[in-house]
Amino acid sequence: MRFIESNGKKLSEVVLGIMRIDNMSEGEVLNLLNTAYEEGINVIDSADIYGRGQCENILGSVIKNNKALREKFFIQSKCGIRIEDGYNWFDFSKDYIIESVDGILKRMNTEYIDALLLHRPDALMEPEEIAEAFETLEKAGKVRNFGVCNMNSSQIEYLKSCYKGNIIANQLQLSCAFTPMIDASFNVNMQNEASCMKDDGVLNYCRMNDIIIQSWSSLQYGYFQGVFLDNEKYSKLNEVLNRIAEEQDVTKSAIAIAWILRIPGKVQSVIGTTKDYRVREIARACDVELTKKQWYEIYAAAGNRLP
Ligand SMILES: NC(=O)c1ccc[n+]([C@@H]2O[C@H](COP(=O)([O-])OP(=O)(O)OC[C@H]3O[C@@H](n4cnc5c(N)ncnc54)[C@H](OP(=O)(O)O)[C@@H]3O)[C@@H](O)[C@H]2O)c1
């Protein structure tokens, strides 16, 4: 495993996401966590809405019955997406953030979380309120670090105009088959669709401001459309991943994650598998350092064009 430093903590570059554990038994989740820890993974990513709270309930039961686990992991969760009356909306109001954290702590049987991330930008956000919520939670010892998800650089700057603490991470969708943030950087001042900068240059912004870039859906294409591995829509990509995997004696899932971790800056990849053997396979991404040529070959094999 490789690690990055953040606020004096050594955090693994591969993070275990628990969005898909809601139908697992406690025993299976314990096994998944133990496997991750054995592989050097020391960060867990959760959110209040995963399985409508069920994912955190299961993690909480596992922590309750295996107390030593809590201190082994840096546990982050998220809030801000509300699902009510059959539709989603976003809420970064002070009271809702504080109330959400109380729910997270209760479900996960823990007195604090290591980080709270805001889940999806709330167009009506008032940074003064967010700052007050963060400061209240930090003072109460309930949350140790704060971050965001799916935000562009100006949204983070807007938040920082009131919140003076560190924003440690920005979690963004990124895989070798989902690259809008990267496409624009090759297509500067061109007339094609790829030249449209949809993210306000957020990768560079994070790098310049010491914010960890965390990839989500690291093995998926589109918006929750599925896994690109062994998918005939991505036959060329699979061919290239397979070949490099064989050369490096790892699986192609490890190569796909190594592709993300090869991006400069502080980068973590959040993985969502529920299978212990896949956690072991993917952890080996940290044994691989792709060359620039290999990185570009994978990018092109996913169907992207370089100018
Ligand atoms: N901030 C946000 O807005 C946001 C949004 C979505 C997700 N997330 C976070 O990101 C994490 C990862 O997202 P994700 O679950 O979509 O990521 P992912 O790692 O791309 O996908 C995992 C899914 O792919 C399946 N899969 C199929 N073949 C696989 C293989 N060879 N290796 C590994 N997995 C394979 C897994 O099935 P098996 O379980 O059978 O292996 C699992 O269903 C989530 O748990 C959550 O913590 C954040």
The ligand as a Tripos MOL2 file, in Angstrom:
@<TRIPOS>MOLECULE
LIG
   48    52     1     0     0
SMALL
NO_CHARGES

@<TRIPOS>ATOM
      1 N1        -19.2670   11.2030   -3.4180 N.am      1 LIG1
      2 C1        -20.1160   10.6790   -4.2550 C.2       1 LIG1
      3 O1        -20.9530   11.3800   -4.8650 O.2       1 LIG1
      4 C2        -20.0950    9.1860   -4.4690 C.ar      1 LIG1
      5 C3        -20.9420    8.6040   -5.4390 C.ar      1 LIG1
      6 C4        -20.8850    7.2170   -5.6000 C.ar      1 LIG1
      7 C5        -20.0030    6.4430   -4.8360 C.ar      1 LIG1
      8 N2        -19.2210    7.0460   -3.8900 N.ar      1 LIG1
      9 C6        -18.2560    6.2490   -3.0690 C.3       1 LIG1
     10 O2        -17.4030    5.5450   -3.9480 O.3       1 LIG1
     11 C7        -17.3940    4.1640   -3.5990 C.3       1 LIG1
     12 C8        -17.1170    3.3690   -4.8110 C.3       1 LIG1
     13 O3        -18.1680    3.5450   -5.7960 O.3       1 LIG1
     14 P1        -18.6300    2.3270   -6.6790 P.3       1 LIG1
     15 O4        -19.1240    1.2260   -5.8120 O.co2     1 LIG1
     16 O5        -19.5200    2.8440   -7.7400 O.co2     1 LIG1
     17 O6        -17.1970    1.9140   -7.2700 O.3       1 LIG1
     18 P2        -16.5780    0.7790   -8.1410 P.3       1 LIG1
     19 O7        -15.4390    0.2100   -7.3910 O.co2     1 LIG1
     20 O8        -16.3370    1.3810   -9.4850 O.co2     1 LIG1
     21 O9        -17.7210   -0.3290   -8.3330 O.3       1 LIG1
     22 C9        -17.9090   -1.4150   -7.4770 C.3       1 LIG1
     23 C10       -18.9250   -2.3230   -8.1280 C.3       1 LIG1
     24 O10       -18.3230   -2.9200   -9.2790 O.3       1 LIG1
     25 C11       -18.4980   -4.3240   -9.2050 C.3       1 LIG1
     26 N3        -17.4020   -5.0430   -9.9020 N.ar      1 LIG1
     27 C12       -17.5660   -5.8330  -10.9900 C.ar      1 LIG1
     28 N4        -16.4040   -6.3360  -11.3820 N.ar      1 LIG1
     29 C13       -15.4720   -5.8830  -10.5390 C.ar      1 LIG1
     30 C14       -14.0650   -6.0820  -10.4340 C.ar      1 LIG1
     31 N5        -13.3870   -6.8710  -11.2870 N.pl3     1 LIG1
     32 N6        -13.4080   -5.4590   -9.4480 N.ar      1 LIG1
     33 C15       -14.0780   -4.6670   -8.5880 C.ar      1 LIG1
     34 N7        -15.4070   -4.4550   -8.6160 N.ar      1 LIG1
     35 C16       -16.1080   -5.0470   -9.6000 C.ar      1 LIG1
     36 C17       -18.5430   -4.6150   -7.7340 C.3       1 LIG1
     37 O11       -19.1690   -5.8660   -7.5320 O.3       1 LIG1
     38 P3        -18.6990   -6.8250   -6.3120 P.3       1 LIG1
     39 O12       -19.1960   -6.1920   -5.0810 O.co2     1 LIG1
     40 O13       -19.4070   -8.0980   -6.6640 O.co2     1 LIG1
     41 O14       -17.2190   -6.9260   -6.3900 O.co2     1 LIG1
     42 C18       -19.3630   -3.4480   -7.2240 C.3       1 LIG1
     43 O15       -20.7380   -3.6930   -7.4590 O.3       1 LIG1
     44 C19       -18.7390    3.9270   -2.9230 C.3       1 LIG1
     45 O16       -18.7260    2.8180   -2.0620 O.3       1 LIG1
     46 C20       -18.9210    5.2150   -2.1680 C.3       1 LIG1
     47 O17       -18.1960    5.1130   -0.9590 O.3       1 LIG1
     48 C21       -19.2500    8.3940   -3.7250 C.ar      1 LIG1
@<TRIPOS>BOND
     1     1     2 1
     2     2     3 2
     3     2     4 1
     4     4     5 ar
     5     4    48 ar
     6     5     6 ar
     7     6     7 ar
     8     7     8 ar
     9     8     9 1
    10     8    48 ar
    11     9    10 1
    12     9    46 1
    13    10    11 1
    14    11    12 1
    15    11    44 1
    16    12    13 1
    17    13    14 1
    18    14    15 2
    19    14    16 1
    20    14    17 1
    21    17    18 1
    22    18    19 2
    23    18    20 1
    24    18    21 1
    25    21    22 1
    26    22    23 1
    27    23    24 1
    28    23    42 1
    29    24    25 1
    30    25    26 1
    31    25    36 1
    32    26    27 ar
    33    26    35 ar
    34    27    28 ar
    35    28    29 ar
    36    29    30 ar
    37    29    35 ar
    38    30    31 1
    39    30    32 ar
    40    32    33 ar
    41    33    34 ar
    42    34    35 ar
    43    36    37 1
    44    36    42 1
    45    37    38 1
    46    38    39 2
    47    38    40 1
    48    38    41 1
    49    42    43 1
    50    44    45 1
    51    44    46 1
    52    46    47 1
@<TRIPOS>SUBSTRUCTURE
     1 LIG1         1 GROUP 0 **** ****
